[in-house]
C-alpha cells in the first residue's frame, strides 16, 4: 500500500501544479490577450495563418492536469492498481491535450481574415446605407463573399442617392468603389 499512497501523492502534486499554472495562464490570456498580431497597414487585405499547434504550453499543462487528476481518481476513488492507473492517466492526459489543442485551433480560426477582391463587386447591386449626396462618399450594404458587408462607396453621379435605395457598383478604381442609383 505504500506504493499506491506515494503514487497518489505524485498524481495529486502533478494535478495541482498543472491546474494552478493552467489557471494562471488562462487569467493572463484573458486580461493580456494571447498571440496578438497587429498590422499597421490597413489598406491591404491579409490572410492569417490558422495553424494547429498541438504541442504548446497550454496543451502540455492540460496533459499534466488530466494526467494528475485522473491518475489520482483511479487510485483513490476506483481503487485500481498502478498498472491500470498509469495508462488511464496517460489516456486522460492525451484526451485533455487534444481537446485543448482543438479548442485553441477553433479560437484561432475565429480570427481568420478572408482574402477579398473588391473588383468582383463591379456590376453588383446593393443598397445605400444612408443618403449620399452627389459627388460625395457614403456607405452601402452589399453581398460580398456570401456575407452582407458595409463598405464605403463614392456617389460619382450628379444626383442624390436616398437612404436604403438600390444602387449598382459602376466601377472600382484605386480600391475605391464608385456607385450610382439603380434605375431598374
C-alpha positions in Angstrom: 0.0 0.0 0.0 2.9 2.5 0.5 3.5 2.4 -3.3 -0.1 3.5 -4.0 -0.1 6.2 -1.4 3.2 7.5 -2.8 1.8 7.4 -6.3 -1.4 9.1 -5.3 0.7 11.9 -3.8 2.7 12.2 -7.0 -0.6 12.3 -9.1 -2.0 14.9 -6.7 1.1 17.1 -6.9 1.2 16.9 -10.7 -2.6 17.7 -10.9 -2.3 20.7 -8.5 0.8 22.1 -10.1 -0.6 21.9 -13.7 -4.0 23.2 -12.6 -2.5 26.2 -10.9 -0.4 27.1 -13.9 -3.2 26.4 -16.3 -5.5 28.9 -14.4 -2.7 31.5 -14.2 -2.1 31.2 -17.9 -5.8 31.4 -18.6 -6.2 34.6 -16.4 -3.2 36.2 -18.1 -4.6 35.3 -21.5 -8.0 36.8 -20.6 -6.6 40.1 -19.4 -3.5 40.5 -21.6 -4.5 38.5 -24.7 -2.5 35.9 -26.4 -0.8 35.7 -29.8 -1.9 39.2 -30.7 -0.8 40.3 -34.1 -1.1 43.9 -35.2 -0.8 45.0 -38.9 -0.4 48.8 -39.2 -1.1 48.8 -43.0 -4.9 48.8 -43.0 -5.2 49.4 -46.8 -4.2 45.8 -47.6 -6.1 42.7 -47.1 -4.1 40.0 -45.4 -4.7 36.4 -44.6 -3.8 35.0 -41.2 -2.3 31.5 -40.6 -4.7 29.2 -38.7 -2.2 26.5 -37.6 -3.0 23.6 -35.4 -0.5 23.8 -32.6 -0.7 20.5 -30.8 2.4 21.0 -28.7 2.1 24.2 -26.7 2.4 25.3 -23.1 -1.4 25.3 -22.8 -1.8 21.8 -24.2 1.1 20.4 -22.1 -0.4 21.9 -19.0 -3.7 20.3 -20.0 -2.0 17.0 -20.4 -0.4 17.1 -16.9 -3.7 18.3 -15.4 -5.7 15.4 -16.9 -2.9 13.0 -16.1 -2.6 14.0 -12.5 -6.3 14.2 -11.6 -7.4 11.1 -13.5 -4.4 9.1 -12.1 -5.4 10.3 -8.6 -9.1 9.4 -9.2 -8.1 5.9 -10.4 -6.1 5.1 -7.3 -8.3 6.9 -4.7 -11.9 6.5 -6.0 -11.7 3.4 -8.2 -9.1 1.5 -6.1 -7.2 0.4 -9.2 -3.6 -0.6 -9.1 -0.6 1.1 -10.6 -0.8 -1.0 -13.8 -4.3 0.4 -14.5 -3.8 3.9 -13.1 -0.8 5.0 -15.2 -2.2 4.0 -18.6 -5.6 5.6 -17.7 -3.8 8.7 -16.6 -1.9 8.9 -19.8 -5.0 8.3 -21.9 -6.9 11.1 -20.0 -3.9 13.4 -20.3 -3.8 12.9 -24.0 -7.5 13.5 -24.3 -7.2 16.8 -22.4 -4.2 17.7 -24.6 -6.1 17.0 -27.8 -9.2 18.9 -26.6 -7.2 21.9 -25.5 -5.3 22.0 -28.8 -8.5 21.6 -30.8 -10.3 24.4 -28.9 -7.2 26.6 -29.4 -7.4 25.8 -33.1 -11.1 26.8 -33.2 -10.4 30.1 -31.4 -7.6 31.0 -33.8 -9.9 30.1 -36.7 -12.3 32.8 -35.5 -9.5 35.4 -36.1 -9.1 34.3 -39.7 -9.2 37.1 -42.3 -10.6 36.2 -45.7 -8.9 37.5 -48.7 -11.4 39.7 -50.6 -11.1 41.0 -54.1 -13.4 44.1 -54.3 -13.1 44.1 -58.1 -15.7 41.3 -58.1 -18.2 43.9 -57.0 -18.4 45.6 -60.4 -21.9 45.4 -61.7 -23.4 44.0 -58.4 -26.4 45.6 -56.7 -26.8 46.7 -53.2 -28.5 49.3 -51.0 -27.3 52.7 -49.8 -26.9 52.6 -46.0 -27.8 56.3 -45.7 -28.4 59.2 -48.1 -25.4 60.0 -50.2 -25.1 63.5 -51.8 -23.8 63.9 -55.3 -20.0 63.6 -55.7 -19.6 62.5 -52.0 -18.8 59.4 -50.0 -21.2 57.2 -48.1 -21.8 53.6 -47.2 -23.5 50.7 -49.0 -24.8 47.3 -48.0 -23.8 44.7 -50.5 -23.3 40.9 -50.5 -19.5 40.1 -50.7 -18.3 36.5 -50.3 -21.8 35.4 -49.4 -21.9 37.9 -46.4 -23.7 41.2 -46.0 -21.0 43.8 -45.9 -21.0 47.5 -45.2 -18.5 49.3 -47.4 -17.5 52.9 -48.1 -18.6 54.0 -51.6 -18.4 57.2 -53.7 -21.5 58.6 -55.4 -20.0 59.7 -58.7 -23.3 60.8 -60.2 -24.9 64.3 -60.2 -28.0 63.0 -58.3 -28.6 62.3 -54.6 -29.0 58.7 -53.6 -31.7 58.3 -50.9 -31.2 56.1 -47.9 -31.9 52.4 -48.5 -32.4 52.8 -52.2 -31.0 50.4 -54.7 -27.5 51.1 -56.0 -25.2 49.4 -58.5 -21.4 49.4 -58.4 -20.3 51.3 -61.5 -16.5 50.9 -61.3 -13.6 50.2 -58.9 -10.6 52.4 -59.1 -7.7 52.5 -56.7 -9.5 50.3 -54.2 -12.4 52.8 -54.2 -16.0 51.8 -55.0 -18.0 54.1 -57.3 -21.8 53.7 -57.3 -24.8 55.1 -59.0 -28.5 54.8 -58.3 -30.1 51.7 -59.8 -32.9 52.8 -62.1 -34.4 49.3 -62.7 
